[in-house]
Amino acid sequence: MYLITDRELFPRGKFLSAVRAALEGGVRALQLREKDLPPGELLQLAKRLRPLTRKHGALLFINDRVDIAEMCGADGVHLTEKSVSARDVREKFPHLLIGVSTHDEEGAKRAQQEGADFITFSPIFETPSKKSYGPPQGLLKLAQVTRSVHIPVLALGGIGRGQVQSVLDQGAYGIALISGIWNSTHIRNEAFEYMKFFAGDTRHDR
């Protein structure tokens, strides 16, 4: 499960505690995606997240900004289809994991050819965060993409707990989430319930 941030969903000062709760619930991959932040503020936020992800054994990815990923010691970078290519990142930063956002089969194949470690494919279902990418792709297109590449495909877009199994049945390696976790009134418990599909009981007594 790959959790994507949106700090605007939280009151001021509550974002880090929400991230902590998600990590306590079992999330082991977090993408910092705050496009409105200037580089300096994004770096400072990334540096605050890095100790949290390390504590919980979680991977930290930075959306689009390879420089920020390097400076904060992140595990990887997540590229858009308009970003620098995965091939260029791989040549210059071979130690970084690389994810790429894709929205059709052609984009998925291109990301694989350029050296991406994994891709997100979206939107699978209706979701406000992905309306700019057109109508939902649906499960059939997801299945076509998972068959066309050999790198992990993370399904993204409108995936509630009731849809997780149907997505996995189409060959998806996992899911990427935004509102499915962050909109919960009990983030830790919600993360735990999602993680049951992947790793069983991941909670620790505290």
C-alpha positions in Angstrom: 0.0 0.0 0.0 1.4 3.3 -1.2 0.1 6.3 0.7 0.2 9.8 -1.0 0.1 12.9 1.1 -2.3 15.8 1.0 -1.7 18.1 4.0 -4.6 20.4 2.9 -7.0 17.7 4.3 -5.9 18.5 7.8 -6.1 21.5 10.2 -2.8 23.4 10.6 -0.4 21.5 12.8 -2.2 18.1 12.4 -0.5 16.7 9.3 2.5 15.1 11.0 0.4 13.4 13.6 -1.8 12.0 10.8 1.3 10.6 9.0 2.4 9.1 12.3 -0.9 7.4 12.8 -0.9 5.9 9.2 2.6 4.6 9.8 1.5 3.1 13.1 -1.3 1.4 11.2 1.1 -0.4 9.0 1.8 1.9 6.0 5.3 1.1 4.7 5.5 3.4 1.6 4.7 7.2 1.7 4.9 9.7 -1.1 5.3 13.3 -0.2 3.2 15.1 -2.8 2.6 18.8 -1.9 2.9 20.5 -5.3 2.0 24.0 -3.9 5.0 24.2 -1.5 8.1 26.1 -2.6 11.3 24.0 -2.6 12.6 25.2 0.7 9.4 24.4 2.6 9.1 21.1 0.8 12.6 20.2 1.8 11.9 21.1 5.4 8.7 19.0 5.5 10.6 16.1 3.9 13.2 16.3 6.6 10.6 16.1 9.3 9.0 13.1 7.6 12.2 11.2 7.1 12.7 10.3 10.8 9.1 9.1 11.1 9.4 6.8 8.1 12.7 5.5 9.3 11.3 4.7 12.7 8.5 2.6 11.2 10.6 1.0 8.5 8.7 2.8 5.8 10.0 4.0 2.4 9.8 7.7 1.6 9.3 9.0 -1.9 9.3 12.6 -3.0 6.9 13.6 -5.8 8.7 15.0 -8.9 11.7 16.6 -7.1 14.8 14.5 -7.4 16.8 17.2 -5.8 14.6 17.2 -2.7 14.7 13.4 -2.5 18.5 13.6 -2.5 18.8 16.3 0.1 16.4 14.7 2.6 17.8 11.2 2.2 14.5 9.8 0.7 14.4 6.3 -0.6 13.0 7.3 -4.0 11.3 9.7 -6.3 7.9 9.6 -8.0 7.8 11.0 -11.5 4.9 12.2 -13.5 4.6 11.6 -17.2 5.8 15.3 -17.7 8.8 15.0 -15.4 12.3 14.2 -16.3 12.5 10.6 -17.6 13.1 7.6 -15.4 16.1 6.8 -17.5 17.8 10.2 -16.7 17.1 9.7 -13.0 18.5 6.2 -13.1 21.7 7.3 -14.8 22.4 10.2 -12.3 20.9 8.7 -9.1 21.2 4.9 -9.4 20.5 4.4 -5.7 17.0 5.9 -5.8 13.9 3.9 -6.3 11.7 5.3 -9.1 8.0 5.3 -9.4 6.1 6.8 -12.4 2.5 7.9 -12.7 0.8 6.4 -15.8 -2.7 6.7 -17.3 -2.7 4.4 -20.3 -1.0 1.2 -21.5 1.5 3.2 -23.7 2.6 5.2 -20.7 3.0 2.1 -18.6 5.2 0.4 -21.2 7.3 3.6 -21.7 7.9 3.9 -17.9 9.1 0.3 -17.8 11.4 0.8 -20.8 12.9 3.8 -19.2 13.7 1.9 -16.0 11.0 2.6 -13.5 10.9 0.3 -10.5 7.1 0.5 -10.4 4.2 2.5 -11.7 0.9 3.8 -10.5 -2.0 3.5 -12.9 -5.1 5.7 -12.6 -7.8 6.6 -12.2 -9.4 3.2 -11.6 -12.6 4.4 -10.1 -14.3 7.8 -9.8 -12.3 10.1 -7.6 -12.1 13.9 -7.2 -8.3 14.0 -7.1 -7.9 12.5 -10.6 -10.8 14.1 -12.6 -8.3 16.0 -14.8 -7.2 12.6 -16.2 -10.6 11.8 -17.6 -13.2 9.1 -16.8 -12.3 6.1 -14.7 -10.2 3.5 -16.4 -12.0 0.6 -14.8 -10.8 -2.9 -14.0 -10.6 -4.1 -17.6 -8.0 -1.5 -18.5 -6.1 -2.2 -15.3 -5.9 -5.9 -16.2 -4.6 -4.9 -19.7 -1.8 -2.8 -18.1 -0.8 -5.4 -15.5 -0.4 -7.9 -18.4 1.6 -5.6 -20.6 4.4 -4.9 -18.1 6.4 -6.9 -15.7 7.1 -4.2 -13.1 4.7 -3.7 -10.2 1.5 -1.8 -11.0 -0.2 0.1 -8.1 -3.8 0.9 -8.8 -4.9 4.4 -7.8 -8.1 6.2 -7.7 -11.3 5.8 -5.7 -10.2 2.5 -4.1 -12.1 1.8 -0.9 -11.7 -1.3 1.1 -14.5 -2.9 -0.8 -12.7 -2.6 -4.1 -9.2 -3.7 -3.0 -9.7 -7.4 -3.7 -11.2 -6.8 -7.2 -8.2 -4.6 -8.0 -5.7 -7.3 -6.8 -7.6 -9.9 -8.8 -6.7 -7.9 -12.0 -3.0 -8.4 -11.4 -2.2 -5.2 -9.5 0.8 -5.5 -7.2 -0.9 -3.2 -4.7 -2.8 0.0 -4.3 -2.1 3.7 -3.9 -4.3 5.8 -1.8 -5.0 9.4 -0.8 -8.5 10.0 0.6 -9.1 6.4 1.5 -6.8 6.8 4.5 -6.7 10.5 5.1 -10.4 11.1 5.2 -10.9 8.5 8.0 -11.7 9.7 11.5 -9.4 6.9 12.8 -6.4 6.9 10.4 -4.4 4.3 12.3 -7.2 1.8 12.3 -8.1 2.5 8.7 -4.6 1.9 7.6 -4.5 -1.3 9.6 -7.7 -2.5 7.9 -6.3 -1.8 4.4 -3.0 -3.5 5.3 -4.9 -6.7 6.1 -5.1 -7.3 2.4 -1.3 -7.3 2.1 0.5 -8.2 5.4 -2.0 -9.4 8.0 -1.9 -7.8 11.4 0.7 -5.1 11.2 -0.2 -3.3 14.4 2.1 -3.2 17.4 0.9 -2.9 21.0 1.8 0.5 22.3 
